[in-house]
């Protein structure tokens, strides 16, 4: 029997996943969670075979939780679910050593088989996402531009960024402007969004 932990903040989807898994004769859902920061404590307590995690969770995001789970309960395989078709997210998940990565619109039978596969130690990656990751161009920002954008993403204004990085505010604004241009963004916040979705921040 494959013991499964599910973490999904949308109640309807979480219940649907649990009910689908309950229909499988070789699966048993041992925990249903709505928050990422509950994953590791519950997994340590219950020692599931597979954790099915959403990426966008309150408390701690799914990828961060996956990395921590891999350290705390190394025997638990991790299958990530996402509604986003961003190859950068796939790369972040693989860096966190997840065993599987599927889109939320995956057919129920395919999801069940993916759980069996990761439980058996195999990797399962959505082919569309894998292809997009292979085709994606490399990250276009310089290390300094990325550093400035990361601070801007944390809510820092150019003056505070300048103070932290020992730069002038004008230089910081130049970095932010070049970042917006390179990413084809509408503005600074759009650049942050693009970089996050690509997995660069």
C-alpha positions as MATLAB code, in Angstrom:
seq = 'XXXXXXXXXXXXXXXXXXXXXXXXXXXXXXXXXXXXXXXXXXXXXXXXXXXXXXXXXXXXXXXXXXXXXXXXXXXXXXXXXXXXXXXXXXXXXXXXXXXXXXXXXXXXXXXXXXXXXXXXXXXXXXXXXXXXXXXXXXXXXXXXXXXXXXXXXXXXXXXXXXXXXXXXXXXXXXXXXXXXXXXXXXXXXXXXXXXXXXXXX';
ca = [
       0.000    0.000    0.000;
       1.399    3.412   -1.025;
       0.930    5.918    1.782;
       0.332    9.418    0.399;
       0.512   12.918    1.841;
      -1.293   15.611   -0.176;
      -0.578   19.350    0.190;
      -2.886   21.635   -1.795;
      -4.386   24.900   -0.543;
      -7.527   24.764   -2.710;
     -10.014   22.709   -0.696;
     -12.000   21.439   -3.674;
      -8.907   20.241   -5.514;
      -7.373   18.735   -2.381;
     -10.540   16.758   -1.665;
     -10.816   15.662   -5.301;
      -7.216   14.405   -5.258;
      -7.792   12.512   -2.018;
     -10.982   10.919   -3.344;
      -9.299    9.926   -6.598;
      -6.443    8.279   -4.712;
      -8.922    6.498   -2.415;
     -10.357    4.758   -5.497;
      -6.983    3.140   -6.192;
      -6.655   -0.268   -4.482;
      -2.949    0.215   -3.729;
      -3.092    3.766   -2.306;
      -3.957    5.254    1.065;
      -4.063    9.022    1.725;
      -2.672    9.493    5.234;
      -2.674   13.316    5.338;
      -4.296   16.270    3.590;
      -2.668   19.654    4.190;
      -3.445   23.213    3.092;
      -0.121   24.831    4.079;
       3.476   24.281    3.046;
       4.874   24.819    6.538;
       2.906   21.799    7.821;
       4.431   19.352    5.319;
       7.691   18.434    7.047;
       6.288   18.047   10.607;
       3.440   15.869    9.329;
       5.747   13.793    7.123;
       8.152   13.244   10.031;
       5.200   12.028   12.110;
       3.539    9.829    9.453;
       6.460    8.812    7.208;
       4.485    8.677    3.922;
       5.840    6.940    0.820;
       4.886    9.769   -1.548;
       4.127   13.457   -0.993;
       1.979   15.094   -3.686;
       2.679   18.817   -3.359;
       1.276   21.920   -5.001;
       3.874   24.582   -5.764;
       1.901   27.637   -4.616;
       1.223   27.002   -0.938;
       0.830   29.466    1.930;
       3.413   29.398    4.700;
       6.164   27.814    2.610;
       6.035   27.227   -1.142;
       5.987   23.643   -2.379;
       9.502   23.621   -3.813;
      11.049   24.963   -0.602;
       9.025   22.412    1.366;
      10.156   19.658   -1.025;
      13.824   20.453   -0.397;
      13.268   20.399    3.375;
      11.228   17.205    3.126;
      14.001   15.490    1.204;
      16.368   16.215    4.088;
      13.935   15.351    6.902;
      12.316   12.236    5.410;
      14.661   10.975    2.665;
      12.557    7.879    2.018;
       9.551    9.955    0.971;
       9.314   10.489   -2.806;
       7.975   13.849   -3.970;
       5.585   14.530   -6.841;
       4.988   18.212   -7.613;
       1.782   19.484   -9.200;
       1.526   22.872  -10.868;
      -0.900   24.872  -12.959;
       1.984   26.879  -14.438;
       3.769   25.870  -17.606;
       7.054   27.548  -16.669;
      10.259   25.630  -17.416;
      12.152   27.596  -14.766;
       9.836   26.145  -12.126;
      10.670   22.654  -13.354;
      14.389   23.378  -13.010;
      13.889   24.639   -9.443;
      11.915   21.516   -8.580;
      14.571   19.208  -10.036;
      17.217   21.100   -8.059;
      15.158   20.288   -4.946;
      15.406   16.623   -6.003;
      11.736   15.946   -6.600;
      10.883   12.639   -8.259;
       7.993   13.853  -10.379;
       6.576   17.029  -11.865;
       3.128   17.123  -13.491;
       0.574   19.703  -14.539;
      -2.680   19.872  -12.577;
      -4.725   19.103  -15.681;
      -3.131   15.629  -15.896;
      -5.586   12.768  -16.386;
      -6.427   10.984  -13.087;
      -5.162    7.618  -14.356;
      -1.860    9.187  -15.372;
      -1.508   10.840  -11.966;
      -2.133    7.530  -10.209;
       0.476    5.825  -12.371;
       2.921    8.664  -11.713;
       2.491    8.120   -7.973;
       3.235    4.422   -8.456;
       6.267    5.237  -10.580;
       7.828    7.710   -8.143;
       7.064    5.350   -5.270;
       9.085    2.722   -7.147;
      12.011    5.126   -7.510;
      11.384    6.290  -11.079;
      11.287    9.882  -12.357;
       8.118   11.266  -13.946;
       8.275   14.604  -15.766;
       5.523   16.188  -17.854;
       6.842   15.976  -21.447;
       5.572   19.459  -22.396;
       7.467   21.030  -19.510;
      10.584   18.990  -20.220;
      10.575   20.110  -23.859;
      10.014   23.755  -22.887;
      12.923   23.565  -20.438;
      15.191   22.213  -23.174;
      14.125   24.889  -25.660;
      14.261   27.846  -23.288;
      16.976   30.406  -23.822;
      19.505   31.039  -21.097;
      18.944   33.620  -18.411;
      19.844   37.026  -19.961;
      20.634   39.069  -16.837;
      24.063   39.783  -15.404;
      24.717   38.674  -11.809;
      24.467   42.314  -10.643;
      21.185   42.898  -12.500;
      19.796   39.732  -10.954;
      20.941   40.810   -7.498;
      19.287   44.226   -7.886;
      16.077   42.661   -9.208;
      16.010   40.170   -6.328;
      16.137   43.036   -3.824;
      13.462   44.924   -5.757;
      11.315   41.781   -5.590;
      11.661   41.928   -1.797;
      10.133   45.423   -1.823;
      13.331   47.449   -1.551;
      13.344   50.838   -3.307;
      16.347   52.005   -5.396;
      17.824   54.106   -2.561;
      17.801   51.197   -0.099;
      19.130   48.822   -2.747;
      21.925   51.306   -3.456;
      22.812   51.472    0.246;
      22.872   47.693    0.592;
      25.017   47.137   -2.493;
      27.233   50.220   -2.068;
      26.048   51.702   -5.369;
      24.546   55.045   -6.299;
      20.737   55.223   -6.669;
      21.246   56.225  -10.316;
      23.263   53.071  -10.981;
      20.553   50.954   -9.373;
      17.913   52.624  -11.572;
      20.077   51.891  -14.615;
      20.317   48.228  -13.637;
      16.548   48.049  -13.169;
      15.938   49.755  -16.524;
      18.272   47.385  -18.361;
      16.553   44.441  -16.657;
      13.136   45.641  -17.837;
      14.458   46.014  -21.401;
      16.242   42.629  -21.479;
      13.185   40.776  -20.197;
      10.772   42.640  -22.459;
       8.810   43.684  -19.381;
       6.358   46.553  -19.025;
       7.890   47.795  -15.773;
       9.949   46.720  -12.776;
       7.233   44.577  -11.195;
       6.537   42.878  -14.506;
      10.275   42.097  -14.722;
      10.076   40.547  -11.244;
       7.105   38.440  -12.353;
       8.870   37.241  -15.507;
      12.053   36.363  -13.602;
      10.098   34.499  -10.909;
       8.087   32.500  -13.407;
      11.301   31.560  -15.202;
      12.815   30.369  -11.933;
      15.619   32.946  -11.926;
      14.734   34.526   -8.551;
];
